[in-house]
Amino acid sequence: MRKVVALIPVLLVLALFASTVYADDSITYSINDWHIHAAVNQDGSMNVKEYITYKVSPEHEGPVKRDINISRASYMDELSVSVVTTVDPEDITRSEVEPYKLVDNPEQLVEGTYAVQPGANADEIQEVHIYLPDDTQEKTFVLSYKLLDFAFLYRDTAAVFWNPVVTGYGNGIQNIDIRFSLQKVVGTDTIHSFVYGALDGESLVLEDGTINITGYDLKPEEFMDVTVLFPKTAVDEGRKLIDNDAMQKVLQEEQAKMEEMELLREKREQERRFRKTVTILVAAGVLAIILCGCLLYVRNRHIRKDKEKPDKADKHMQMPYNVSDKARQLMHRVKTGSRGVLDQIKGKLPKKKEVTVFDNLPADYYSPAELSVLMHGRGVRSRDVAATLMDLVVRRYIEIKAVETDDDRYYVFRLKDYQANSLKAHEEYLVNWFFKDVGDGNEVTSKAIKQAAYGSGSVGLFSTKFIVWKKLVLNQAWRWKFWEREGIFRWYKRTEFGVNHYKEWIEFRKFLKGMGNDVGSIPYDKLETYLVYAFPLGIAGQVVKALKAAFADGTPIDDQLTILNGLNFHAFDEWFSLINSFNFLRNITTKLRQRISSVSRIVVKNRDRAM
C-alpha cells in the first residue's frame, strides 16, 4: 500500500507537465473574429476593410491596438475607424456602425476616438490605437484604409505580398476570414494563392475568382503571410514595375514554405499525441490507485466485521420477541397505507411535457448545411448537399420541374438570375459545381448529377468537389460559434449559443415528428421550408411520409410552391435517390481526406508544369 501511495506525487507531476499551457500573462485581449475584405484595383492599390471583434479580459486597461504592415505599399491613405453598434448576425458587413474621430496621439484618447502612430520601424508598421470603454468584454471595430502601389508588376506576372497578421503581434486569434478579390476579373486558373505562418491557415480560389483565406486558433507567436500571383492585365495601370521574371522563383519559395509548415504541423501533432498519452496514463494510474484503495478498505472492513460477529450473535439470542406479531403489524401497515403511498408517488411523477408548436423556424439565418454542423459537429453529410440544393429551390434561386417518363421520374433544375454576393460561399460553390461542372451552365438534371457521382471517370473530381464544399460549410458555420475547443485534448463542445440553439432545434424536431394530422393547419410555403430543414435534423423520411398521407386525396397545385407543387412532390423520392448517389462518395472521400495535406503541393507542381 505504501508503494502505491508513493506513486501519487509522481503521477501528479506528470499530469501537471502534460496539461501545462505556456502563455504570456501580459496578453489581456484577443481576437474572436476577424473578417477582412481586400480588393486590388487596376492601379495596383488595395482597398481593405476589416471587421475585428476583440475579446477583452477584466484585467485589461487602455486601448486596443491594430498593427498594419505598410512595408509593401508606398503609402497608407483613407484610414477610418468605426464601432459596430448593432450586429447583423447573418452578415457582419450589414451591421450598423458609428464613426470614431482621429486624435493626434494615444495619450489623448477618449470615448469615440482613435490615434495612429508609427511602430518601432516607421517604414513598416503603423499602429492604430482605438479607445476601449472600461468593463468591455467584447467589442467589434471596423477599420477601412487604402494601400497605394501595393501590387508588384514583374515581366511574367503580377504579385501581392501581404502580411495581414504581422510577426510579433502577440494576440491570439480564434478565427480569421479574408476575402481577396481583383477589381478586374481574370480566369481562376491563372490565380495562384498561398498562405504561410498560420498552422491552421488555408487558401482557396473560389469559382468567381475570389480568394478565401482562413485561419483558426492562431497562437500569439503565429503570423500570416499571403502571396497571390495573377495576370498583369488585372493591374495594367500599376506603377510598381520590376524588370525581372518572378513566377518560377516565387513558386519554388512557396513550395519550400509549405514543406516547412507541414513539418511544423507534424511536430505539433506529435506534441498533442504525447500530451494525450501521458494524460491517459496518469488518469489510468490514478484510477488504479483509487481502485486499490477501495479494495483494501473493503477487505479491512470485512475483517473487522468478522471479528465482531460472535458478540452480536450472542446479544441477538438474548432478545426474545414475538415474530408473528411483528409480521402481522407490518402487513397491516402495508395494507392500510398502500393507497396513500401510491397517491403520493403518482403526484410526484413528472407530467408529460407538451410539444412546442412552431410558427417559424427557430433560426432562419443559417443554412441547412450550417444547421447540420450545429447538430452533428464537424460531420457534414451527403444529405446536406441535397438539402442545400433544395433550399435554393425553395428560396427561388433555382427553378425545378419534374419530368415523368414511362419508367422514370427525375428533376430538371434551371438556374435563375441572382445578384452577386447574395449567396453564401458554400451555396455559390454548389451552384457552380452542379450547373457549370455537371450541367451546361444554366440547366442540369438530377440524372446528370447522379451519373457524375457514380461515373468511374469523374468520381475523383466529384469527391474532391464535395470535400471543398464541406470545408466551405465548416468555415461558414464556424462564424456562428456553435462549437469551441477546450481542455487538454482540445475536444469540441457546444458554446452557450450553440447549446441554446441546439435545444430549440430539438424541440422543432419533436414538433415535426408529431405534426401528423396537423399538416393541413400549416401554410404550404412554411411546410416547404420545414421539409428542407428536416434533412439535417435526420427526419426527412418521416416528414415526407406524413405529407404523403396528408396529400392522399391530391397534391396541392400551386405555382407559388416549388417542391410541394403537383408532380414535383410526386417525384420526391428522386431527392432520396440523389442522396444515395452522394453516399457512394464516402469510401472515396475517406481516402482523399488522408491526402488533403498534400493537395496544395500537387496543385503547385501541376501549375509549375503548365507554365
N, C-alpha and C positions, 0 to 999 in steps of 0.2 A: 504493500500500500504506500509506503514512504517513497519507493521508487516512482510510482505512478504520480504521486503528488509533486515530486521533484520535476516532472516534465512540464508542469503547467507554466512556470515562468518562461521556459524555452519556447513553448507554443505561443505564448502571448507576444514575445519579442518577434517571432516570425510573422504573426498576424499584423503587428504594427508595421513591420517592414513591407509587407505585401500591400497594405492599404494606404501607405503614406502617399500623399499628393503634395508635390512641391509647388508652392505658389508664392507670388510676390504680394506681401501684405500691403504694399503701397497702392495696389490697384483697388480703387473704390468705386469704379463704374466699368461696365462692359457694354457690348452692343448686342441686343437681342435680334434685331432685323436690320438689314442694310440693303436697300434697293437702289440701284444706280441705272439711269438711262443715259447712254452716251451715244452721240451721233456725230460722225465725221462729215464735215462739209466739203464741198468741191474745192474750196481754197486751202484745204489742209488743216483748218481749225477744227476743234472738237467742242461741242456743247455738252455739258454734263449737268445732270440734275440728280441729286441724292436725297433719299428719304432714310434718315438714320434714327432708329429707336434705341435710346440709351436706357440701360437698367442701372439704377443708382443705389448704392448701399447707404445705410443710415450714417456711416462714418464719413461720407464724402462732404467736402466743403469746397465752395468755389465753382468756377465754370467747368464745362466740358470742352474738350479740345479735339479738333479735326486737323490732322496734318495732310496738306495737299502737296504732292510732288509735282513741281513745275519744271524739273530739270530738262525735260524733253521739249518744252514749249519756249517760245520767245518771250511770252508774257501771259499773265492771267488777268482776265478782264471780266466785267459784268457780274461780279460776285454779289450775291444777295443771300440773306438768311431769313427763314420764316419758321414759325412754330405751328404744328398741327393742333388745331383747337377741337375739331370734330373728326374722328377717324371713320373713314368708309371701310367697313370690314371686308368688302368684296374687292375693292381696288384702292390701294393706298394713294394712288395718283389723283383720285377724285375727292380726297379729303379736303375739308375746309381749313385754310391756313391764315395766319396773321403775321405780317412782316415785322422783322426786327430792324432797329436802327443801328448804324455804324458809329462807333466812338473811336477816339484816337488810340487808346491803349487799354489793355486788360484791367488796369487799376481803376478805370472809370466805369466799369461795367455795373449797370443797374438793371432792373427788370425791363425786358423787352429790347435789349441791346446786345451787340457783338463787337468784337475787335479783331483786327488782323495784324500780325507782326511776323517778321522773318524768323525762320528757325535757326538752328545752330549754323547751318550753311544757307545763307540767304538766297543763293542762286539755285538751290534745290528744293527747299521746303518753305511753304507759307503756313503759319499756324493760325487757325481760325478759332478764337475763344468765344464761347457762347454762354451767356448768363443762364444760370440754372437756379430756379427758386428753391428755398430751403424746404426740407421734408418732401422732396420729389423722389418718387420711386421709379417712375418710368416717364419718359418724355420723347416725343418724336419731332425732329427738326428737319427742315428742307433746305438744302444748300444748292444753289444754282450758280454756275460760272462757265467761262469760256477759256479754253487753252488755245492760244494763237500759234500758227505754224507748227502744229503738233505731228503731222504726218511727214514721213521721210519719202522722197521720190528717188529711188535708185534707177539704174538703167533697165533692170529687168523686172522690177516690182515696186509697189508702194508698201510701206510698213508703218505700223504704230507700235511703239514700245511704251507700255503704260504700267504704272505702279500704283494702283488704287489703294492698296494697303501697304504702307511703307514699312521698311525694316525698322524694328525697334519702336513701333507704335505703342506696344505694351498693353493693349486692351484685348481681352478675349472677345471673339465674335461668334455668336451662335449660328447665324445664318446670313450669308451674303448672296445676293442675286443681281447679276449685271446683265442688262440688255444693250448690246453694242451693235449699232447699225451704220450703214453708209447712206448718205443723202442720195447719191446716185446709185441705182440698183445695178448689181453685176451678177453673173452666174454663181450659184452656190458652189459649184465645183472649182471655182477659181479663188475661193477664200480658204485660207489656212489659219487656224487659231490654236493657240497653246496657252496653258496656264501653268505657272511654276511657283513653288514656295508653300502652297497650302496642301497639306497631305490629303485632305478630302476635297480637293478642288477639281472641277471638271469644266470642259469647254465643248460646246456642241453648236454646230451650224444648223439652224432651222431651215425649213423649206422656203421661207420668204427672204432668206439671206441674213436675217438677224442672228447674231451670235449670242447664245445663252451661256453665261459663265456663272458657275455656282460654287459655293464653298460652305462647309459645315464644321462647326466646332473648332474654329481656328484658335489655337493657343496664343498667349501674349507674345511668344517668341516667333510665331509664324508671320509670314507676309504673303503678298500676292503680286506676281508679275504676270502681265498679259501681253502676248505678242500676236499681232494679226498681220498677215500678208494678204494683199489683194491687188487687183489690176490698177495700174496708174491712171486709167481713164476715170476712175472714181474720184480722183483728186487732181484733175487736169489743170486746175487753176492754182495748185500749190506752189509755194516759193522755195521750199527747202529741198533743193536739187543736189544730188550726190552722184558724181560721175563714176560709179562703181557698180558691179553686179553684186547682189547680196543674197538672193534667194537660196542658193546652194549652201552658203555658209550658215545662214540662219537656221535652215532645216537641220543641218548637222548639229548645231549648238542645241537646238530644242530636243533633238533625239538624245543627246547626252544628258540633258536636264531631266527628261522623262525617265531614263535609266536610273539616274540618281534618286528621283522621287520614289521609284519602285523599291530601291534598296532601303530607303528611309521608312516606307510603309511596311516592308517586311520586318525591319528592326522593331518598329512599333508593335506589330502583331506578335512578335516573339516575346516582347516585354509583357504584353497583355496575357499571353498564354502562361508565362512564368508566374505572374501575379495570381492568375486564376488557379494554377496548380497548387501554389503554396497555400492559398486561402482554403482550397478544398482539403488539403492535407491537415491544415490547422483545425478546420471545422471537424474533420473526422477524428482527429486526436482528442479534441475537447469532448466530443460526443462519447468516445470510448472511455475517457476518464470519468465522465458523468455516469455512464452505464456501469463501470466497475464499482464506483462509489455506491450506487443504488443496490447492486448485488451484495456488496459487503454489508450494507446497512440491513437489508432484508435477512441475510444469513445470521448476523449478530442478534437481531430481534427474535428470530425463531429459536435461537439457543437460549435466550433469556426466558422466553415463554415456556420452553420445555422444562426448565428448572423450576418454574412456578406452578406447573400443572398439578403435582401431588397435593400441595397445600390447599389449592382451590377445590379439588375433588373432595377432600375431607369436609370442608365447610359446607359444600352442597349436600352432602349426605346428612348433615345435622339440621337441615331446614325442612321440616315437614309442611306440606301444603296439599290442598285438595285439587288435583289436576283436572278432574271432571268439572268442578265448579268454575274454575278459571276458563275452561274451554266454553262452557255454556254462556258465561258472561261476555266473552269475546264474540261469539256468534250472534248474541242478542244485539250487541252494539253495531255489528256489521249490518244486520238486517234492518234495524231502525234508522241507521244513519246513511244507508247507501243512496237513497233517493236524494237527500240533501247534498251529499258529496258529488253525485252526478250532475246536479243542477249547478253546483259551483264550478265544476270542470267545464261544462258547456258554456257557462258565462265567460270563462277565461279564454275559450278558443277564439282565435282571430277570425273576424268575419271575412268572407270572400271579397277581395278587392275588385271594385268595378273598373272596367276597361275605360280609359280616357278616350273621348270622342274628339277627333281632329277635324278642323275645318280647312287647314292648310298643312303644308309640310312643316316639320319642326324647324328646318332651316333650308331656304331655297337658294342661298348664295354660294354654296359649293356643289360641285357636280356629283353625279352618281359614283364616278371613279374615286373622287376625293372622299365621299362617304364610306366607300369600301376600305380606305386607309384608316378612317376613324374606327370602323367596326372590327377590322381584321388585322390591323397593324400594317406592316410593310408588304403583306401578301396580296398585291394587286392581281386579280384573277381574270381569266379569259372572258367570263361573263360580263366583266366591267367594260370590255371593248364593245360588246353588243349593247349594253346599257347606254354607253356614251353615244353610239350611233343613233339609238332610239331617242335619246334626249334631244339630239339635234333635229330629229324629225318632228318631235312634239313642239319644239321651240321655233319651228318653221324655217330653219336654215336649209333643210333638205326636204324635197317632196318625195312621197312614197306612193307607189302604185303596185297592187298585187296583180300578177298575171297567172291565169289558170289555164292549163292545158289538159289533155286527156289523162295524163299520168303524173302530172306535177303541178306544184304551185311555188312561185318564187316572187321576189320583190324586185322592182326597178327603182333605184334611188337616183334622183336628179338634183344636182346642186343648184341652189338659188344664189342670186347676188346678195352679198352682205358687206357691211362696212369693215374696213381693215381694223384690226385690233379689237373687234367685238367678240372674238373667241379667245378662250384661254389657250395656252401653248399646246397642251395635250389634245385639245379639241381641234385646233388648226392642223396639228400634225396628223391626226386621224383622217381629216378631210383630204389632205394631200396624199396620204398613204393609200386610201381606198379609191379616190376619184382620179388621181393623177398616175399613181403607180399601177393600180389594178384596172381602173376604168379608162375612159377616153378624155378625162379632164372635166367633163360635165355630167356624165352618167355612168353608173355601174350597177350591175345586178348582184343579187345575193348569191346566185350560182357562180358568178365570176370570182367573188370573194372566197367562196368555199374551195373552188378549184385552185386558187392561188395558195390557200393554206395547205391543201392536200397535195398539190402538184410536186413531183420529185424535183423538177428543175428550179423551183423557186422557194423551196422550204427554208433554205438558209437565209435568204433575203427577207422573207416574211417573218421569220423568227427574230432576226436582228431588228426589224422594224418594231416588233412587239416589245422587245427589251428597251429600245429607245423611248417608245411611248410610255412604258411603265416608269422609266426614270423621270419623264416629264410630269407624270401624275404625282409621283412622290415629291418632286420639287415643289409643285403647286400646293400639295396638301401640307407640306412642312410649314408653310406660311401661317396656317391656321393654328399651329402649336397644339395639335391634338395629342402629341406624344413628346416625351422628353427622356433623356438618358440620365441615369443616376446610379450610384452605388459603385462598388469595386469592379463589377463585371460590366458596367455600362449598359445594363439592361434597359429596355424601353418600358416606360409606364405612362399611362394617360395623365395629362395635366388636369388641373381643376376644370378648365374649359372643356377638355376632352371628355372628362367623366360626366359633366352635366349634359353635354350633347349626346353622349352615348346612352344615358338613361332616357332622354327624350325619344331617341330613335328606337329604343327597345319598346317603349310604350306605343310608339307608332306602329311598330312591327306587330304587337299584340292586337292593335286596332285593325290592321289589315287582315290578320289571320281570322279575326272574328266577325268581319263585316258581313259575310254571307248574304242573308236576306236583305240587308240594308243597302245593297248596291244601288237600288233604284232611287234612294234618297240623296245620293252623291252626284253632283253635276258631272257630266261625261268628260268635260275638259280636265277636271281635277282627277278623275279616275285615270286618265291617260298619264298624268304626271305621277300619280301614286304607283301605277304599274311600272313605270321606268325605275323608280327608286326601290321597288320590291326586289329587283335583281341583286343589288349589293347587299340587301337585307337577307337574301337567301330564301325568299318565299315566293318567288315569281310563279312557280308551278301552282301553288295553292291559290294565288290570286287569280290566275288565268282560269283555273278550274271553277272558281266562284263566279267569274264573269261569264263563262260559257253556260253555266247553269242559269244565271240571271237572264241571259240573252237567248234562252232556248226557243222562245217564240219568234225571235228575229233580232238580228244585229242592227243597231241604230244606223240609219243612213243620213249622214250629215256632212256636208262639205267643210264645215268648220272643224271637224275632227280629223285625226290623222291615223293612228294605229288602231283605233276602235271603229273606224268608218267602214261599214259593209264588208266587202271582200278582204280588205286589209286585215280585219280581225279573224276572218275565216281562215286565212293563211298564216295565222300567228305562230304555228308550230315551226315555221321557217326560221324564226328567231332562235329557237332552241337548237335547230339544225346548225345554224351559224356558230352557236356556242360550242357544239360538239366538234365542229371543224377546228375551232381555235384550241380546244383541249388537246388536239393532235400535236400541238406545239410543245407540250410540257416536257417530254423527254429531250427534245432538241434544245429547248431553251436552258435546260439544266446543264447541258454540255457547254452551251455558249456562255453561260454565266462564269464558268471556270476560266474562260478565255477573255473576259471583259477587260482585264487589266492590260492585255496585250493588243487590244483592238486599235488603240491610238497609234501604236508603233507600226502596225500593218498599214494604217492609212497613210502615215508619213512616208513609208517605203514605196507604196504604190504611187503617191503623188510625185515623189522624187524621180521615180522611173518614168512617169509621164512627162516630166519636164526635161 
